[in-house]
Amino acid sequence: MPQNNNQNNQNGPGNNNRQTWWTIMLCLLISVSMFAFFGNSLGSSRSREITYDRFVEMIKDKEVEKVLLEDNQLTVTPKKQPLEGMDLTYSVTLVGDENGLNELLADSGVEYSKKAPNVGAEIASAIASIAIPLIIMLLGLRFIMGYMNKGGGMMGFGKSRAKSYVQKETGVTFADVAGEEEAKESLQEVVEFLHDPGKYTQIGAKLPKGALLVGPPGTGKTLLAKAVAGEAHVPFFSLSGSEFVEMFVGVGASRVRDLFEEAKKAAPCIIFIDEIDAIGKTRDTHYGGNDEREQTLNQLLAEMDGFDSSKGLLILGATNRPEVLDPALLRPGRFDRRIIVDRPDLKGRVNILKVHARKVLLDDTVNFDEIALATSGAVGSDLANMVNEAAILAVKYGRRAVSQSDMLEAVELVLVGKEKKERVLSKEERRIVAYHETGHALVSALQKDAEPVQKITIVPRTMGALGYVMQVPEEEKYLNSKNELKAMITGLLAGRAAEELIFGDVTTGASNDIERATKICRAMITQYGMSEKFGLMGLAETENQYLGGKAYLNCGDETATEIDHEVMKMLKESYEEARRLLNENRDALDRLAGYLIIQETITGKEFMRILHTVFKEREQQKSEASVEQERSEASVEQERSEVPVKQETPVQEAEISEQIPEEGK
């Protein structure tokens, strides 16, 4: 069995398509060459047509060696050939009768002969010049078609294109898969059943007919399927859903039948259909109908019902669009299990980094926990790419091992792109970008519910950012509170607020910030029930949750208008809050922006040190102002105490009383 599988893997369509097309081109070239050869050999391709007048001139100039007359056609052989080794003749149509030709050749000394016409030879020559190349071409095409039908190629429409592997071919086990412990546990039961079905059948348990791997792109669904085959040591038939579908109706169904026939012969085995949504879409009109796809799906449903799972035939499917699959495909008895292969958590990312870094030389500074914390939301393929980019950077900088700085730079490289050192911003643009990014960082630092700032930079990146602020959470989080979401919105709008506060004008640099802030506000209102106006009412539905999760409103036009007003209100409140915070901390904004303009990049520690210095100076100034005010107040009190107070005596009162007229007493 392993030997046959190895042959299938080496001689399958994936490896032979190139050879097939080279064979076709070679046969066509040979056919054209044969046509040319036989045409030249059997036909008259070396005879050049000339006029009778030119023939007469050649006779007079003694250029003709001999003349052959055949059916009113003269074949003239010249005395000299244009090229050595060339046998060129001239063809001339006889003008007049043969007597005139005899008179012309009488005194010229030209050898003259006459040949009776041979109709049979001419016909045979013509047939041979056409038939021989045609036979060769047909034989070549027959060979090609047989070769392609055998390999399931272009002409083998109904043949399965599944590639068969065994454990030594896949080379993947569960040890190579990290970050998906729950999915591995579910598949481990399947592997144990394939190894020892007896202990399950004794109690009456049956092997699940199918398991559907569901999750975002890059989370390792295909890798898990190969690991199952590697652990079970059984043949592994792997193909994509798109390989079933052709332009001809019925081809996909034929390929499904052929696939299951091969799998039943190789049982126990595993069939893995990647991107199964290509043939498994629901048969209603919402997602569009297709006769070929529906026939293929119907055949797949019938085959899944028709085989006995006790023989050890398991079907694995993978998709990131489970909502479009036909309900008949997902019912128990077909795909019995749905295994979620989601984005890894903090611990999972650490384990994934360790798996991909096993063959990479690392120094003592590498801290996978810090890298995993900075890559929240990343999938396995992203993390693998980061490790590889870090190794490339280490070689670039002439190091023998990857350091933590290489890993952090690789994270930025994957997330925001490569630095564009050739893009030079003007002095004014640098100031605008510096204040913009400082506004983000400062407002985030001033809010208790915001994430800590890790880095601020105004170095442009290839993904379009002129600068950015990296924020890293202190711990892994799965939920966000309302205050945290408001802090996010305020932090996003702080860049625009800083531009308006400092320059009195705004730029286009805040477009992405506004888009993200608006999306959060709309989600708070329509999905999270965090609006005072609408309360707990759900106003949106999410589609393609594993492909971005775009939300669509599920309400009337009037309600949608009210939602827009509520979004604008929330954005305005957050923007005013950002302006207030920046205005109250203008000294810190200026200090940080000035430092960023000079250094271009500020780490989180430098940012907090500068901010604490500004706050300390501010407190010191307040303290000095308070002391000065106290001194001033004490001085005033002292001056008041030193001024003599005039005492009124009874004599004085009497004197005053005497000065008052009688009428006033």
C-alpha positions in Angstrom: 0.0 0.0 0.0 2.7 2.6 0.9 4.5 1.9 -2.4 1.3 2.4 -4.4 0.5 5.6 -2.6 4.0 6.9 -3.2 3.5 6.3 -6.9 0.2 8.1 -6.9 1.8 11.0 -5.1 4.7 11.2 -7.5 2.8 10.6 -10.7 -0.4 12.5 -9.9 -1.8 15.4 -11.8 0.0 18.0 -9.6 3.4 16.7 -10.8 2.4 15.7 -14.4 0.6 18.7 -15.7 3.8 20.3 -16.9 5.0 17.0 -18.5 1.6 16.7 -20.2 1.8 20.1 -21.9 5.4 19.5 -22.9 4.3 16.2 -24.5 1.5 18.0 -26.5 3.9 20.6 -27.7 6.4 18.0 -28.8 3.8 16.0 -30.7 2.6 19.1 -32.5 6.1 20.0 -33.4 6.8 16.6 -34.8 3.6 16.6 -36.8 4.4 20.0 -38.4 7.9 18.8 -39.2 6.6 15.6 -40.8 4.2 17.6 -43.0 7.0 19.8 -44.1 9.3 16.9 -44.8 6.9 14.8 -46.8 5.7 17.9 -48.6 9.2 18.7 -49.6 10.1 15.1 -50.5 7.0 14.0 -52.3 5.7 17.2 -53.7 7.3 19.8 -56.0 8.5 22.2 -53.4 12.0 22.4 -55.0 10.6 23.4 -58.4 10.4 27.1 -59.2 7.8 28.4 -61.7 9.1 30.7 -64.6 7.6 32.1 -67.7 8.2 30.7 -71.2 10.0 33.9 -72.3 12.5 33.4 -69.5 12.9 29.8 -70.6 13.7 30.9 -74.1 16.3 33.4 -72.7 17.9 30.6 -70.7 18.2 28.5 -73.9 19.8 31.3 -75.8 22.3 32.0 -72.9 23.3 28.3 -72.7 22.1 28.0 -69.1 20.0 24.9 -69.6 21.4 21.4 -69.2 18.3 19.3 -69.9 14.6 19.5 -70.5 11.9 17.0 -69.6 8.4 17.2 -71.1 5.5 15.7 -69.2 1.9 16.4 -69.8 2.6 19.9 -71.5 4.8 20.8 -68.5 8.5 21.4 -69.0 10.9 20.6 -66.2 14.1 22.5 -66.8 17.4 21.6 -65.1 19.9 24.4 -65.1 23.7 23.9 -65.6 24.5 25.8 -62.4 22.7 25.5 -59.0 22.3 28.6 -56.7 23.7 26.6 -53.8 26.0 23.7 -53.6 24.2 20.4 -53.0 20.8 21.9 -54.0 18.7 20.2 -56.7 16.7 23.1 -58.1 14.5 22.8 -61.3 12.3 25.2 -63.1 8.7 24.5 -64.2 7.5 26.0 -67.5 4.2 25.5 -69.2 4.6 24.6 -72.9 3.5 27.3 -75.3 2.5 26.1 -78.7 3.1 22.5 -79.9 5.9 20.1 -79.4 7.3 20.8 -82.9 8.1 24.4 -81.9 9.9 23.1 -78.8 12.0 20.8 -81.0 13.0 23.6 -83.3 14.0 25.7 -80.2 16.2 23.0 -78.8 17.6 21.7 -82.1 20.8 23.8 -82.2 21.2 24.4 -78.4 22.7 21.1 -77.5 20.2 20.6 -74.6 19.4 17.1 -73.6 15.7 16.6 -74.3 13.3 13.8 -73.2 9.7 13.1 -73.0 7.8 11.2 -70.2 4.3 9.7 -70.4 2.0 10.8 -67.5 1.8 8.4 -64.4 -1.5 9.2 -62.7 -1.2 6.5 -60.1 2.2 7.6 -58.9 1.0 11.2 -58.5 -2.1 10.1 -56.5 0.1 7.9 -54.3 2.5 10.7 -53.7 -0.2 13.1 -52.8 -1.9 10.6 -50.4 1.4 9.7 -48.8 2.3 13.3 -48.2 -0.9 13.8 -46.2 -1.6 10.4 -44.7 1.8 9.7 -43.1 1.9 12.9 -40.9 -1.8 12.5 -40.1 -1.3 9.0 -38.8 1.7 10.0 -36.7 -0.3 12.9 -35.2 -3.3 10.7 -34.4 -1.1 8.1 -32.7 0.6 10.8 -30.6 -2.8 12.3 -29.6 -4.1 8.8 -28.6 -1.0 8.3 -26.5 -1.5 11.7 -24.8 -5.2 11.1 -24.1 -4.5 7.7 -22.6 -1.8 9.2 -20.4 -4.0 12.0 -19.2 -7.0 9.8 -18.6 -4.8 7.5 -16.5 -3.6 10.4 -14.3 -7.0 12.1 -14.0 -5.8 15.0 -16.1 -7.5 17.3 -18.5 -9.2 14.5 -20.5 -10.0 12.4 -17.5 -13.0 14.4 -16.5 -14.6 11.7 -14.3 -11.4 10.6 -12.5 -10.7 11.7 -9.0 -7.9 14.1 -8.6 -7.2 13.2 -4.9 -3.6 13.0 -3.8 -2.9 10.1 -1.6 -0.5 10.3 1.3 0.6 8.0 4.1 2.2 9.0 7.4 5.8 9.2 6.0 4.6 11.4 3.2 2.7 14.0 5.3 5.4 14.1 8.0 3.0 15.9 10.3 1.8 14.7 13.8 -0.1 16.4 16.6 3.3 17.5 18.0 3.6 19.9 15.1 0.2 21.5 15.8 0.0 23.9 18.7 -2.6 26.4 20.0 -5.6 24.3 19.2 -5.8 21.9 22.1 -9.6 21.4 22.0 -9.5 20.6 18.3 -6.7 18.2 18.8 -8.5 16.4 21.7 -11.6 15.9 19.4 -9.5 14.5 16.6 -7.5 12.3 19.0 -10.6 10.3 19.7 -10.9 9.7 15.9 -7.3 8.5 15.7 -7.8 6.1 18.6 -10.9 4.7 16.9 -8.9 4.0 13.7 -6.1 2.4 15.8 -8.3 0.3 18.0 -12.0 0.2 16.9 -12.7 -2.8 19.0 -13.0 -1.0 22.4 -15.5 1.3 20.8 -17.6 -1.2 19.0 -17.9 -3.4 22.1 -19.9 -0.8 23.8 -21.9 0.0 20.7 -20.1 3.3 19.7 -19.6 4.1 16.0 -17.0 6.1 14.4 -18.3 9.6 13.3 -18.7 9.6 9.5 -17.4 13.1 9.2 -15.8 15.9 11.0 -16.0 19.5 9.8 -13.1 21.8 10.7 -14.4 25.4 11.0 -12.3 28.5 11.6 -10.7 31.6 10.2 -8.0 31.4 7.5 -4.6 30.5 8.7 -5.5 28.7 11.9 -4.2 25.3 10.8 -7.2 23.4 9.6 -5.3 21.6 6.8 -2.4 21.0 9.2 -4.7 19.3 11.7 -6.1 17.1 9.0 -2.6 16.0 7.9 -1.7 15.4 11.6 -4.7 13.0 11.9 -3.4 11.0 9.0 0.1 11.1 10.4 -1.0 9.9 13.8 -3.4 7.2 12.4 -0.8 5.8 9.9 -3.6 5.3 7.3 -3.9 6.5 3.7 -4.9 10.1 3.4 -6.8 11.3 0.3 -6.5 15.1 0.1 -8.1 17.4 -2.4 -9.9 20.8 -2.7 -13.6 21.3 -3.2 -12.9 23.3 -6.4 -11.3 20.2 -8.0 -14.7 18.5 -8.3 -16.3 21.3 -10.3 -15.9 21.5 -14.1 -17.8 23.3 -16.9 -19.4 20.0 -17.9 -22.5 18.9 -15.9 -22.0 15.5 -14.2 -18.2 15.6 -14.1 -18.1 16.5 -10.4 -20.5 13.7 -9.4 -18.4 11.2 -11.4 -15.3 12.3 -9.5 -17.1 11.9 -6.2 -18.0 8.3 -7.1 -14.5 7.6 -8.2 -13.0 9.1 -5.0 -15.2 7.0 -2.7 -14.5 3.8 -4.7 -10.8 4.3 -4.3 -11.2 5.2 -0.6 -13.3 2.0 0.1 -10.5 -0.1 -1.5 -7.9 1.6 0.8 -10.0 1.5 4.0 -9.3 2.3 6.8 -8.4 5.7 5.4 -9.2 9.4 5.6 -10.7 11.7 2.9 -10.0 15.4 3.4 -11.9 17.9 1.3 -10.5 21.4 1.8 -12.7 24.4 1.1 -15.7 22.2 1.1 -18.0 25.2 0.6 -17.0 25.2 -3.1 -19.4 22.2 -3.6 -21.4 22.2 -0.4 -23.3 25.5 -0.7 -26.9 25.4 0.3 -29.3 24.6 -2.6 -31.6 27.6 -2.1 -31.5 30.7 -4.3 -30.0 33.0 -1.7 -26.4 32.1 -2.7 -27.2 31.4 -6.3 -27.9 28.0 -8.0 -25.6 25.9 -10.1 -26.6 22.6 -11.7 -23.1 21.1 -11.7 -22.5 22.0 -8.1 -25.8 20.7 -6.9 -25.3 17.4 -8.7 -21.9 17.1 -7.1 -23.4 17.9 -3.7 -26.2 15.3 -4.2 -23.6 12.7 -5.1 -21.5 13.5 -2.0 -24.6 13.2 0.2 -25.5 9.9 -1.3 -21.9 8.5 -0.9 -21.7 9.7 2.8 -25.0 7.8 3.5 -23.8 4.7 1.6 -20.6 3.7 3.3 -20.1 1.8 6.5 -18.1 3.8 9.1 -17.2 0.6 10.9 -14.7 -0.1 8.1 -12.7 2.9 9.1 -13.5 5.4 6.4 -13.5 9.0 7.8 -14.3 12.2 5.9 -12.8 15.5 7.1 -13.9 18.8 5.7 -12.5 22.3 6.2 -14.2 25.7 5.6 -14.3 29.2 6.9 -17.9 29.8 5.7 -20.0 27.3 7.6 -23.1 29.5 7.3 -23.4 28.8 3.5 -23.2 25.0 3.7 -26.3 23.0 2.9 -28.2 21.8 6.1 -28.3 18.2 4.6 -24.5 18.2 4.7 -24.4 19.2 8.4 -27.0 16.9 9.8 -26.0 13.9 12.1 -25.0 10.9 10.1 -22.9 12.9 7.7 -20.7 15.6 9.3 -21.4 14.4 12.9 -18.9 16.7 14.5 -18.1 20.4 14.1 -14.6 21.2 15.4 -13.9 24.9 15.9 -10.3 25.8 15.0 -10.4 29.4 16.3 -7.7 32.1 16.8 -5.3 30.9 19.5 -5.3 32.5 23.0 -2.2 33.8 24.7 -1.0 30.4 25.8 -1.7 29.0 22.4 0.3 31.8 20.7 3.3 31.1 22.9 3.1 27.4 22.0 2.8 28.1 18.3 5.9 30.4 18.5 7.8 27.7 20.2 6.8 25.1 17.6 7.9 27.3 14.7 11.1 28.4 16.4 12.3 24.8 17.1 14.7 24.9 14.1 15.7 28.6 14.6 18.7 29.7 16.6 17.6 32.0 19.4 19.6 33.9 21.9 18.7 34.4 25.6 16.9 37.7 25.1 13.9 36.1 23.3 10.7 36.3 25.4 7.8 34.5 23.7 5.3 35.7 26.3 6.0 39.3 25.4 5.7 38.5 21.7 2.5 36.6 22.2 1.0 39.5 24.2 1.8 41.9 21.4 0.2 39.7 18.7 -3.4 39.4 20.0 -5.6 38.2 17.3 -2.8 36.7 15.2 -3.3 33.2 13.7 -0.8 30.4 13.3 0.3 31.4 9.8 0.9 35.0 11.0 3.1 33.7 13.9 5.0 31.4 11.6 5.7 34.3 9.2 6.9 36.4 12.1 9.4 33.8 13.2 10.7 33.5 9.7 11.0 37.2 9.2 12.9 37.5 12.5 15.4 34.9 11.3 15.8 36.8 8.0 16.4 40.1 9.9 19.0 38.4 12.1 20.9 37.3 9.0 20.5 40.8 7.6 22.1 42.4 10.7 24.9 39.9 10.8 23.8 38.0 13.9 24.3 34.3 14.5 21.0 34.0 16.5 17.6 35.7 16.6 17.2 38.3 19.3 14.1 39.8 21.0 14.6 43.0 18.9 14.5 40.9 15.7 11.2 39.3 16.9 9.6 42.7 17.8 10.7 44.2 14.5 9.3 41.1 12.7 5.9 41.7 14.5 5.8 45.2 13.1 6.9 44.0 9.7 4.0 41.6 9.5 1.3 43.9 11.0 2.1 47.3 9.6 4.7 46.6 6.8 8.3 47.6 6.2 9.8 51.0 7.0 9.8 53.3 4.0 13.1 55.2 4.6 13.1 56.7 1.1 9.8 58.6 1.8 10.9 62.0 3.3 8.2 64.0 4.9 8.4 67.8 4.9 9.1 69.7 8.1 5.5 70.7 8.5 4.1 67.2 7.8 6.5 65.7 10.3 5.1 68.1 12.9 1.5 67.2 12.0 2.2 63.5 12.1 4.1 63.8 15.4 1.3 65.8 17.1 -1.3 63.4 15.6 0.4 60.2 17.0 1.3 61.9 20.3 -2.4 62.9 20.7 -3.4 59.2 20.4 -0.8 58.1 22.9 -1.4 60.9 25.4 -5.2 60.5 25.6 -4.8 56.7 25.9 -2.4 57.2 28.8 -4.7 59.7 30.5 -7.7 57.2 30.5 -7.7 54.4 33.0 -9.6 52.0 30.8 -7.2 52.3 27.8 -4.4 49.9 26.9 -0.8 50.9 27.7 1.4 52.4 25.0 4.2 50.2 23.8 5.7 52.4 21.0 5.2 55.6 19.1 6.8 56.3 15.7 6.5 58.7 12.8 8.5 56.5 10.4 6.3 55.7 7.3 5.4 52.1 6.6 4.7 50.2 3.4 1.1 49.5 4.3 0.3 53.2 4.1 0.7 54.4 7.6 2.8 57.6 8.1 3.1 56.8 11.8 1.4 54.7 14.4 1.0 54.0 18.1 1.4 50.4 19.3 -0.6 49.5 22.3 -0.2 46.2 24.1 -2.7 44.9 26.8 -1.3 44.0 30.2 -3.2 40.6 30.0 -5.2 38.6 27.5 -8.8 39.8 27.4 -11.9 38.2 25.8 -14.5 40.9 26.8 -14.6 44.6 26.5 -16.6 46.8 28.8 -18.6 49.9 27.7 -16.0 52.2 29.4 -13.2 50.4 27.6 -14.9 50.8 24.2 -15.5 54.5 24.9 -11.8 54.8 25.8 -10.9 53.2 22.5 -13.1 55.6 20.5 -11.7 58.7 22.4 -8.2 57.5 21.8 -8.8 57.0 18.1 -10.3 60.5 17.7 -7.5 62.1 19.7 -5.2 62.4 16.7 -7.7 64.6 14.8 -8.3 66.5 18.0 -4.6 67.2 18.4 -4.3 68.5 14.8 -7.2 70.9 15.3 -5.9 72.1 18.7 -2.4 72.8 17.6 -2.7 73.8 13.9 -6.3 75.1 13.8 -6.9 72.9 10.8 -7.3 69.1 10.1 -5.8 66.7 7.5 -6.7 63.4 5.8 -4.5 61.4 8.1 -7.4 60.5 10.4 -9.4 58.6 7.9 -8.7 55.2 9.2 -9.1 56.4 12.8 -12.6 57.7 12.0 -13.5 54.5 10.2 -12.5 52.3 13.1 -14.2 54.6 15.7 -17.4 54.7 13.7 -17.4 50.9 13.4 -17.0 50.5 17.2 -19.9 53.0 17.8 -22.2 51.3 15.4 -21.4 47.9 17.0 -22.1 49.3 20.5 -25.5 50.5 19.3 -26.7 47.7 17.0 -25.0 44.6 18.5 -23.8 45.1 22.0 -26.9 46.9 23.4 -24.8 49.8 24.8 -27.1 52.6 23.7 -29.4 54.5 26.0 -31.7 55.2 23.2 -32.2 51.6 21.8 -31.3 49.7 24.9 -31.0 45.9 24.5 -32.5 45.8 21.0 -30.5 43.8 18.4 -30.4 45.8 15.2 -27.8 44.0 13.1 -26.8 40.5 12.0 -23.3 39.2 11.4 -22.3 37.3 8.3 -19.1 35.5 7.6 -17.9 35.6 11.2 -14.7 33.9 10.3 -13.9 36.2 7.3 -14.1 39.6 9.0 -17.7 39.3 10.4 -19.3 42.2 8.5 -22.6 43.3 10.2 -25.7 44.1 8.2 -28.5 46.2 9.6 -31.8 44.4 10.3 -34.2 47.3 10.8 -36.3 49.8 9.0 -35.1 53.0 7.3 -36.3 55.3 10.0 -34.5 53.2 12.7 -31.4 53.2 10.5 -31.5 57.0 10.4 -31.9 57.2 14.2 -28.9 54.9 14.5 -26.8 57.3 12.4 -27.8 60.1 14.6 -26.9 58.1 17.7 -23.5 57.2 16.2 -22.8 60.9 15.4 -23.7 61.8 19.0 -21.4 59.3 20.5 -18.5 60.3 18.2 -19.0 64.0 19.0 -19.0 63.3 22.8 -15.8 61.3 22.5 -14.2 63.9 20.3 -15.0 66.7 22.8 -13.5 64.5 25.6 -10.3 64.0 23.6 -10.0 67.8 23.0 -10.6 68.5 26.7 -7.9 66.1 27.8 -5.4 67.4 25.3 -6.2 71.0 26.2 -5.7 70.4 29.9 -2.3 68.7 29.2 -1.0 70.9 26.4 2.4 71.1 28.1 2.8 67.3 27.9 1.6 67.2 24.3 4.2 69.8 23.2 7.0 68.1 25.1 6.2 64.6 23.7 5.7 65.8 20.1 8.9 67.8 20.2 10.8 64.7 21.4 9.2 62.5 18.8 10.1 64.9 15.9 13.7 64.6 16.8 13.9 60.9 17.7 11.2 59.6 15.2 10.5 56.7 17.5 9.6 56.6 21.3 9.4 53.4 23.3 6.7 52.9 25.9 9.2 53.3 28.7 10.5 56.6 27.3 6.9 57.8 26.8 6.0 57.2 30.4 9.3 58.7 31.7 8.7 62.0 29.7 5.1 62.1 30.9 6.0 61.5 34.5 8.6 64.3 34.2 6.0 66.7 32.9 3.6 65.8 35.6 6.3 66.2 38.2 7.3 69.6 36.9 3.7 70.6 36.9 3.2 69.6 40.5 6.4 71.4 41.4 5.2 74.5 39.7 1.9 74.3 41.5 3.6 73.8 44.8 5.9 76.8 44.2 2.9 78.9 43.2 1.0 77.8 46.3 4.0 78.7 48.5 4.3 82.1 46.8 0.6 82.7 47.3 0.8 81.8 51.0 3.8 84.1 51.4 1.9 86.9 49.7 -1.1 86.4 51.9 1.0 86.3 55.0 2.8 89.5 54.0 -0.5 91.3 53.5 -1.7 90.1 56.9 1.5 91.4 58.5 1.2 94.8 56.9 -2.4 95.1 58.2 -1.3 94.2 61.7 1.4 96.9 61.8 -1.0 99.8 60.9 -2.2 101.7 64.2 -5.9 101.7 64.9 -7.4 105.1 66.1 -9.5 104.7 69.2 -12.6 106.8 69.7 -12.8 108.5 73.1 -15.8 110.0 75.0 -14.3 113.5 74.6 -14.2 113.1 70.8 -17.8 111.9 70.8 -18.8 114.9 72.8 -16.9 117.2 70.4 -18.7 115.6 67.5 -22.0 115.9 69.2 -21.5 119.6 69.7 -20.8 120.1 66.0 -24.2 118.7 65.1 -26.9 121.3 64.7 -29.9 121.3 66.9 -32.2 120.4 64.1 -30.3 117.2 63.4 -30.3 116.0 67.0 
